[in-house]
Amino acid sequence: MIEKPNCLTCLNDDCPIHPNELPFPIEVRYEINIIRDHTKEMGCFSHPGAREYLMAPVIAELERLSKQNVGTQYRYALEEAIALIRDGVEK
């Protein structure tokens, strides 16, 4: 199972929600800790893994279908759909 996306598992250094550098005043650090605790419980949609986490049941179903005895073109289309969900669409 994919871990819930939150600030503690985020590798996005450019995220405005949880700056990783700490030359911040104590009040700002306190606010950042509140946000981090909140995302641990609720999840974070800015997290790079949020899309895959939210779509995990869909991915599991597509993987199940692709393992069945289906044609090559159908299997390829299912694998492409899984890749689009996991990696997103290039802009």
C-alpha positions in Angstrom: 0.0 0.0 0.0 1.2 3.5 -0.8 1.9 5.7 2.2 -0.5 8.6 2.8 1.1 11.8 1.3 2.1 14.2 4.0 4.9 16.7 4.8 7.0 14.1 6.6 7.2 11.9 3.5 7.5 14.7 0.9 10.7 15.2 -1.1 9.5 18.3 -2.8 12.1 21.0 -1.7 10.1 23.7 -3.5 6.9 23.1 -1.5 5.7 26.4 0.1 3.8 24.4 2.7 6.8 22.9 4.4 10.0 24.7 3.8 12.9 22.5 4.8 15.3 25.2 5.8 15.0 26.5 9.3 16.4 30.0 9.5 12.7 31.0 10.3 11.5 32.7 13.4 10.1 30.5 16.1 6.5 31.6 15.3 6.8 30.4 11.7 8.4 27.1 12.8 5.4 26.6 15.1 3.0 27.2 12.2 5.0 24.8 10.0 4.8 22.1 12.6 1.0 22.5 12.9 0.7 22.1 9.1 3.0 19.1 9.1 0.9 17.4 11.9 -2.3 18.2 10.0 -1.1 16.7 6.8 0.1 13.6 8.6 -3.6 13.0 9.6 -5.4 14.4 6.5 -2.9 14.0 3.7 -1.5 16.7 1.4 -2.6 17.3 -2.2 0.6 19.2 -3.0 2.6 16.0 -2.3 4.2 14.5 -5.4 2.6 11.1 -4.5 -0.9 12.4 -3.8 -2.3 11.4 -7.2 -1.0 7.8 -7.0 -2.3 7.5 -3.4 -5.7 8.7 -4.3 -5.9 6.6 -7.4 -4.5 3.4 -5.7 -7.8 1.4 -6.1 -8.0 2.3 -9.8 -4.3 1.4 -10.3 -4.9 -2.0 -8.5 -7.9 -2.7 -10.8 -6.0 -1.8 -13.9 -3.1 -4.0 -12.9 -5.5 -6.8 -12.2 -7.1 -6.5 -15.6 -3.7 -6.3 -17.3 -2.7 -9.7 -15.7 -5.8 -11.4 -17.1 -5.6 -13.2 -20.4 -6.2 -10.1 -22.6 -4.8 -9.1 -25.9 -1.5 -7.3 -26.3 -3.0 -4.0 -27.4 -5.4 -4.0 -24.4 -2.6 -4.9 -22.0 -0.5 -2.1 -23.5 -3.4 0.4 -23.1 -3.9 -0.6 -19.4 -0.1 -0.2 -18.7 -0.2 3.2 -20.4 -3.2 4.2 -18.2 -1.3 3.1 -15.1 1.8 5.1 -16.1 -0.3 8.2 -16.8 -1.9 8.0 -13.3 1.5 7.5 -11.6 3.5 10.0 -13.6 0.9 12.5 -14.7 0.8 14.3 -18.0 3.7 16.3 -19.2 2.8 20.0 -19.7 
